[in-house]
Amino acid sequence: MAGCVARRALAVGSRWWSRSLTGVRGPRPLCASGGAGAFPPEATTTTRRHLSSRNRPEGKVLETVGVFEVPKQNGKYETGQLFLHSVFGYRGVVLFPWQARLYDRDVASAAPEKAENPAGHGSKEVKGKTHTYYQVLIDARDCPHISQRSQTEAVTFLANHDDSRALYAIPGLDYVSHEDILPYTSTDQVPIQHELFERFLLYDQTKAPPFVARETLRAWQEKNHPWLELSDVHRETTENIRVTVIPFYMGMREAQNSHVYWWRYCIRLENLDSDVVQLRERHWRIFSLSGTLETVRGRGVVGREPVLSKEQPAFQYSSHVSLQASSGHMWGTFRFERPDGSHFDVRIPPFSLESNKDEKTPPSGLHW
């Protein structure tokens, strides 16, 4: 029994995605509008109704892209699993899983397996629970329709030794939580349009799913493991706004006779209520092991002040931080505005910035 796959409808770019799949019990067709993404089965009539002349590209019609599968309640998805992202609506394919430690401040903890209390700034101890995430590729056809809600070049790397601040990104690479996977199958031998799809995966109709890892993918995963690895996830909800933070260590560079350590962090904001709110300000505090405490304030995030509504409840972005110390901590608040002009602060869960103690050679670009 599939249970309830999703409960809301959301707009992604100019497309509407229906997510009311309560009680799905078997394979059902997925439909898409002109390559904008995959739709769950009951979406067909709903989508036709919402694709008015205002937001429907001229000449675009619904077309079947695959068959919906029952989401896994237990176990992991395999390499090559096709899926629809339950929040952002894009089509993707699973490359490999990560086992992360989820620190959820919304869940009371007792006798924790592992606890954290970063920087001792009044945060409560939180139980760490094992949670599965996946490294995935995003279908390039869907990127334009999610770019206002989720960055499609969020996974970044340090470029080389010569420029300590140079970064580069792999377009269409993402991390997805297990519960955000809506699996489907397709008879298409190249169902996902991404320049790395055929380089990483090989079609094998005798397998399920019928896409298996090439040696290229296994080698790439092994060589870049320290800079791709997802280990800790932090989550906290304030006034129905849930903030999820995932930090990644990127490596160390030498600059002006000192060591500079780099991290990227991915943040997802979700409105769990039906009321419309808008992000207006950010307030960060960054503590370094060297003893410095930095305060950062600014308008919005990554140049945007996203609106979170019932139709578009989530926004995801990535940013970077560097320290002249091998570890530190970050925490802070986001200030949101309600339609009546009132404001409220949403806590950013504190998280640690830890370097790779076993690092011998910093990454010098993408290894193939």
Secondary structure, DSSP 8 states (H G I E B T S, - for coil): ---------EEETTEEE----TT--S-EEEEEETTS--B-TTHHHHHHHH--TTTS-TT--EEEEEEE----SSS---TT-EEEETTT--EEEEEEEEEEEEEETTS--SS-SSEE-GGGSS---EEEEEEEEEEEEE-TTTHHHHTTTB-SS--EEE--SS-TT-EEE-TTEEEEEGGGEEEEE-S-SS-S--TTHHHHEEE-TTSSSSEEE-HHHHHHHHHHHHHH---EEEEEEETTEEEEEEEEEEEEEEETTEEEEEEEEEEEEEE-SSS-EEEEEEEEEEEETTS-EEEEEEESBTTB--EE-SSS-EEEEEEEEEESSSEEEEEEEEEEE-TTS-EEEEEEEEEEEE--TT--S---S---
